[in-house]
Every structure is written in structure tokens, then in C-alpha cells.
Amino acid sequence: MLRKDMDHHHRNAASDSDAMSHKARRPTSLRLREFDYRRSGPYHVILGTHRKQALLGCTELAERLIALLQDEAAATDATVHAYCFMPDHVHILISLGGGDSLNRFVQRFKSRAARIHRQLGKNGKLWQRGFYDHILRSEETVEVVARYVLGNAVRKGLAQSTIEYPFSGSFVFDKAEL
């Protein structure tokens, strides 16, 4: 159900294989040209690590990035319905507030996360360029997509249940009730 929809999400950077074969060419944006990304959403956002490396597998980094996400959401009046920090990417289900655009929220989060990554003594880039986004359609409920986001660790074999995976949650819902 959602997997099919995920195939139709948008990405603002070229694929890794395309980027490798066209290094000199700067990727064009795949954002919807006529869409106002200042709309509140909700959006399902996926941030990938640099070269899909398992950079987020460090407990201290993941915990600090969850705290950062909570701080950024509070500072911008955004609502994080669900998140899941996987070793090589992050899922965030978010509704924006305060007139912030999705691009601006993500850029600020990624920039501050990269700073934390360096503070922990990690070298190199943390994030790939750009990010994936999918605005929920009217027939998609936040609760259903939140369950999908929380279930990523289980589907990848990192946990037996969504409850036991420590790097996923919600700032709105009780994880156990989803």
C-alpha cells in the first residue's frame, strides 16, 4: 500500500548512480514546481546518509539527533508525528508550523545534525545531497503512515517490534498505541 506510494515520492537530487556518471552536472530539482512547500503537510521525509553508509548506527549520535529533531520541531512549531532513525537513513513524518518551508526545516536539521556528528569526533559528510519527500494525500491518514514509519526497523530486521526499537518514536502519539 504505502510502498507503492513511496515509489512516487519526489527527490531533489539525482540518484547515486546518475550522480556518479554525471559528476560535473549539477542535479536538477524534482520538487513539484507549482507546489507550495510552506503548506503544513503532513510530509513523509526521508534523509539519506552520505553514500548510504551506516553512519547513524551510533547510539549517542542517534539519541542526540532525536533530541535535535524535537528541539527543531518545538522551535518552529512543527509536529513530528513519527520518526525512525535507521543506520543509513531517517524517516520523518512531519507537519510544518510557523510558516517554515519543508526545505528550510530539512536544511536546518541536516546542518545542525552534521555539526553534532563532527562534535562526536566523526569525520566526513553525514548526509547525501537533497532528500525525498511525499506529501500525504487526503486518503492517507497520519496514523497509518506513522505506523509505516515506525515499522521500518522491524521490516529491516533491526527489531522484533516497533516498541523495542530505541531510535523510533513520535512526539505526538504513544508508540505503543500505533
C-alpha positions in Angstrom: 0.0 0.0 0.0 2.4 2.7 1.1 5.4 1.1 -0.6 3.7 1.8 -3.9 3.1 5.4 -2.9 6.7 5.6 -1.8 7.7 4.9 -5.4 6.0 8.1 -6.4 7.8 10.4 -3.9 9.9 13.3 -5.1 13.7 13.7 -4.8 15.6 16.9 -5.2 18.9 15.3 -6.2 19.9 12.8 -8.8 20.2 9.1 -7.9 23.6 8.0 -6.7 24.3 6.1 -9.9 23.3 9.1 -12.0 25.4 11.4 -9.9 28.4 9.1 -10.3 28.1 9.1 -14.1 27.5 12.8 -14.4 29.7 14.3 -11.7 30.1 17.6 -13.5 26.4 18.1 -14.0 24.5 19.6 -11.1 21.3 17.7 -10.5 18.0 19.5 -11.1 15.3 19.7 -8.6 12.5 17.2 -8.7 10.3 19.2 -6.4 6.8 19.9 -7.7 7.2 23.3 -9.4 3.7 24.6 -8.6 3.5 23.2 -5.1 3.9 25.5 -2.1 6.2 23.6 0.3 5.3 26.1 3.0 1.9 24.2 3.3 1.8 22.5 6.6 1.7 19.0 5.2 1.9 16.4 6.6 5.0 15.2 4.8 6.9 11.9 4.9 10.5 12.9 4.5 13.5 10.5 4.0 17.0 11.8 4.6 19.8 9.5 3.4 23.3 9.3 4.8 26.3 10.1 2.6 26.9 7.2 0.2 24.3 5.2 2.1 26.9 4.5 4.8 25.6 3.2 8.2 26.6 6.4 10.0 23.5 6.6 12.2 24.2 3.3 13.9 26.0 5.0 16.8 23.7 5.2 19.8 25.0 8.5 21.0 24.6 10.2 17.6 21.1 8.7 17.1 20.0 9.9 20.6 21.4 13.4 20.0 19.7 13.6 16.6 16.4 12.6 18.1 16.8 15.4 20.7 17.7 17.8 17.9 14.6 16.9 15.9 12.5 17.5 19.0 14.2 20.9 19.5 13.8 21.9 15.9 10.2 20.9 15.9 9.5 22.9 19.0 11.4 26.0 17.8 9.4 26.0 14.5 6.0 24.9 15.8 6.2 21.8 13.7 4.6 18.5 14.7 6.7 15.3 14.3 4.1 12.6 14.1 6.7 9.8 13.7 10.4 9.3 13.1 12.7 6.3 12.6 16.5 6.6 12.6 17.8 3.7 10.6 21.6 3.1 10.2 21.7 4.7 6.7 18.6 6.9 6.6 16.0 8.7 8.6 12.2 8.7 8.1 10.3 11.7 9.5 6.5 12.3 9.3 6.1 16.0 9.9 3.5 18.8 9.7 5.1 22.2 9.5 4.1 25.2 11.5 5.1 28.9 11.8 5.4 29.5 8.0 8.6 27.5 7.7 9.1 25.7 4.4 9.9 22.0 4.3 13.2 22.6 2.5 14.3 25.1 5.1 13.3 22.8 8.0 15.3 19.9 6.5 18.3 22.1 5.6 18.5 23.5 9.2 18.1 20.0 10.7 20.8 18.4 8.4 23.2 21.3 9.1 22.9 21.1 12.8 23.0 17.3 12.7 26.2 17.4 10.8 27.7 19.7 13.4 26.8 17.2 16.1 28.3 14.4 14.0 31.6 16.4 13.9 31.4 17.2 17.7 31.4 13.5 18.3 34.7 13.2 16.5 33.3 11.7 13.3 34.9 12.7 10.0 33.4 13.1 6.6 30.0 14.0 5.4 26.9 12.8 7.2 24.2 13.4 4.6 23.6 12.8 0.9 22.5 15.9 -1.1 18.9 16.6 -1.1 16.1 14.5 0.4 12.9 12.6 -0.5 9.5 13.9 0.3 6.0 12.7 -0.1 3.0 14.9 0.9 0.2 12.8 2.3 -2.8 12.5 0.1 -6.3 13.1 1.6 -6.9 9.3 1.7 -3.7 8.7 3.7 -4.1 9.1 7.4 -1.3 10.3 9.6 -1.8 7.3 11.9 -1.4 4.8 9.1 1.8 6.5 7.7 3.1 6.8 11.3 2.8 3.1 11.7 4.6 2.6 8.4 7.4 4.9 9.6 7.8 3.1 12.9 7.7 -0.3 11.2 10.8 0.3 9.2 13.2 -1.2 11.8 11.1 -4.3 12.0 10.9 -4.7 8.2 14.7 -4.4 8.0 15.2 -7.0 10.8 16.7 -4.5 13.3 14.0 -5.2 15.9 11.2 -7.7 16.6 8.6 -5.0 17.3 8.3 -1.2 16.9 8.2 -0.9 20.7 11.6 -2.3 21.2 13.5 -0.2 18.6 15.0 2.7 20.5 15.5 5.1 17.6 11.9 5.5 16.5 9.0 7.2 18.1 6.6 10.1 18.0 6.3 13.5 19.7 2.5 13.2 19.4 1.4 9.6 19.6 2.1 6.9 22.2 4.3 4.5 20.2 2.6 1.5 21.8 -0.9 2.7 20.6 0.1 2.9 17.0 
